[in-house]
């Protein structure tokens, strides 16, 4: 209940999803949310769920959706600024209500951007595999 006034006072273009039902219901809701995000680049979404792994994996298969699970407020700014996250996933059992409030405020007030190097990697351009290079990993011995 405490989070709702924050979400209600924010600007249009926000999809808020809190999931407690079945897995099928969750996947259907994620599909609808991601379809909306794909169609409008200004939209953003927030998902509150017990375990964000499934939501993150499913959501990131949609074009133009960049979902991330945030575990602490200090980690959110780089996700927004460098990855252009437009779907914030908060795991309700892992963060306090105060942390959720801070992350929602930061998410709604942040300006999404996408680092050009990360954008190229997401598109499969400029990576060692795409350019015929090595695996990019150093191996100790």
N, C-alpha and C positions, 0 to 999 in steps of 0.2 A: 504493500500500500504506500509506503514512503516514497518509492520511486515514481509512482504514477504522476504526481504533480510536476515533477521534473520533465517527464516525457510529454505531458499534455501541454506544457508551456513552450515547448520547442517548436521550431518552424515546421511547415509542411514538408513532405518528402521523407518521413520517417516511418518505417515499418517496424513494429514492436511485436515480438513473438515470445511467449512464455509457454514452454511445453511441459506438460505433465501427463499426457495421454499415452496412447500406444505408439510403438515404433512406426507403424504405417501412418498414423496421424501426423507424427513428427515429420516424416519424409514428405508427405503431401504439403504440409505447411512450409517446409523449406523450399520445395519446388515452387510454390506460389510466390514466396518471398523473392527467390532468386530470379524468377521470370520477370517480376516487377523491377528488380535492380538492373537486369539486362536491358530493359526497355527505356530506362531513364537514368542517365549518368549522374544526375543530381541527387537521386534517392540514396538513402542509407538505411540499414536495418540493424536491429539489435535482437539477439536471441539469448534468452535466459534458459538454461537447461542444466541438468545434473552432470552430464558427460558431453562435452562439446566435440569429441573426436569425429563422430558420425556426421554431425552437422557440418563441420569444417571440410571433411573429405567430399561430401556430396556437393556442398555449395561451391567449392573451388573447381568443380568440373563445368560450371556454367561460364560462358564467355562474359567478360567484363565484371565478374564477381570476384572480389578478393576478400575472402573471409579469414579471420584470425581469432584465435582464442587468446584473450588477455588475462593475465594472472596477477598483474599489479599495475597501478596507475603509471608508474615511471616508465614502463615498457610500452605504453600506448602511443606516445608521440612519434617515435620512429616508425611504428607500424602505419600510422596515418600518413606521415610525411614521405616515407620512402617506398612503402608498398601500396599506398593508395587504398588502404582497407576501407571497404564500404559495407561490410557486414561484420559487426562486432559480436563475438560469442563470449558470454560470461557464464562460467560454471558456478552455479549457486552454492555448492558445497565447499568451494575452494577460496572464495573471497568474502570478505565481510560486507555488510550493507553499506558501510561508509566507503569502502573501496569501490564497490559497484557504482555508487553515486558519483564518485570522483571520475571514474572511467567513462561513465555515460556523459557527464558534462564535458570532459575533454574530447570525447568522440564527436559530440554534436557541435562543439565549438572549433574543432580542428579543420584545417583545409587539406583535403586529401590530395596527394601528389604521387607520382610514380617515378622513381629514379630511372633514368634512361638505361642504365646497365641492367637493372632488374627487369625492366620492360623487355629488353632484348632477350634476356635469359628465359623469361616466361613465354616468349614467342618462339623460342628455339633458335634464336639468332645470337651469334657472338659467344656461344659457349664452346668449350673445347670439342665436345661431341659434334656440334653442328659445323665446326670449321675443320674437322679432321684432326684435331689436336689430341693430346693425351687426356688422361682422366683428371688431371689437375690436382691429384692428391699426392702429397709427399709420403713416403713410406719409411718408417724407421727400421733399423735392422739390428 
